[in-house]
Amino acid sequence: MTKTLDKVVWKEFKVKQIFSKIEKCKCGNVGNLEDGLIPYVGATNRNNGTIRYINAPEKFITKGNCIVFICDGQGSVGYSIYKTEDFVGSTTLKVGRNKFLNYYNAQFIIGALDKNRCIYSYGYKRTEARLKNETIYLPVNQKSEPDYKFMEEYIKERETRLKNQYKEYTKPLIQNLQKVVNEKRKWNDFFIEEIAIINSGRDIYERERIAGDIPYITSTAQNNGIGYLVSNNNETIEANCLSVNRNGSVGYCFYHPYSALYSNDCRKLRLKNNSKYVGLFISNVITAQKSKYGYGYKMGTGRLKRQKIMLPVNSKGEPDYQYMEDYMKYLEQKKILKYLDYIK
């Protein structure tokens, strides 16, 4: 049976009536904590609040299955997010718990909370008192209590509908792409400097880094090459580029569709064809040669320019960028369909 919002009774609640307890998060500074596997959540509305992954003492960890309220931060104050997993939270956050809370009804509640975002600004913060007195409208059951079962079923129903719509849209698309990628192609070798402009990065030393939400690309093989999130700026900032590690995890190559800063431990490649899918294709081709480099054979700009990679070519002997794009789209769609079948 289709769940509709116009056939339920709604009631006004205060946030303090919905959440039995409002907690404070516990970590004011993570600058000296090592990278790890625990999400560090801060005052950002991106990536479900996650700024980086760290190792942290148990005393800093906040248990998951909660709604996180962003109480400060320019452009982010007033947002709410749901965290399934345990995390470390900035002291600019507060957390609400409810024994009925789960992933699905939390999405409904967040949608209702988001209507309050407009009342906050950088100069009008979400203090605990203001948060507790925020008004939220929710559907109620016969006892005039929040109808958490309805909220859960409503979100599940819409999630299923969107998945099915996407699968129907994708079927003919993936069939056409499969025909293309199965066609035989000639391949040829190219110097990297023939297909990309190569630039050096610029180091932002630890003492200079200011925490923020701009990816700073270093020489790590983890997190798509992102070593830190900063609010610094310099001339290396650019989107739709590749990075190739010349130190550390030498030879790894990543595509960055977002604006990022690049350290001198990597080289920034601006492809002559800057399609996302072409970037993903070529980044994998470059990474496949990482084993040729090592501590005694480092990658410099000169070597990178004259490194040869094999690429599919068209009838003119030029890189077949359309084929590369279609090939990566095909792989992407296959993965998405496989994931949708798995979570079904």
Secondary structure as UniProt FT lines:
FT   HELIX           5..7
FT   STRAND          9..14
FT   HELIX           15..18
FT   STRAND          21..24
FT   TURN            31..32
FT   STRAND          35..41
FT   HELIX           47..49
FT   STRAND          50..54
FT   HELIX           58..60
FT   STRAND          61..62
FT   STRAND          66..70
FT   TURN            74..78
FT   STRAND          80..83
FT   STRAND          87..90
FT   TURN            91..92
FT   STRAND          93..97
FT   TURN            99..100
FT   HELIX           103..113
FT   HELIX           114..119
FT   TURN            122..123
FT   HELIX           128..132
FT   STRAND          135..140
FT   TURN            142..143
FT   HELIX           148..181
FT   STRAND          186..191
FT   HELIX           192..195
FT   STRAND          196..200
FT   HELIX           206..208
FT   STRAND          211..217
FT   HELIX           223..225
FT   STRAND          226..230
FT   TURN            235..236
FT   STRAND          241..245
FT   TURN            250..251
FT   STRAND          253..256
FT   STRAND          260..262
FT   TURN            264..265
FT   STRAND          266..271
FT   HELIX           276..287
FT   TURN            288..289
FT   HELIX           290..292
FT   TURN            295..296
FT   HELIX           301..305
FT   STRAND          308..313
FT   TURN            315..316
FT   HELIX           321..343
//
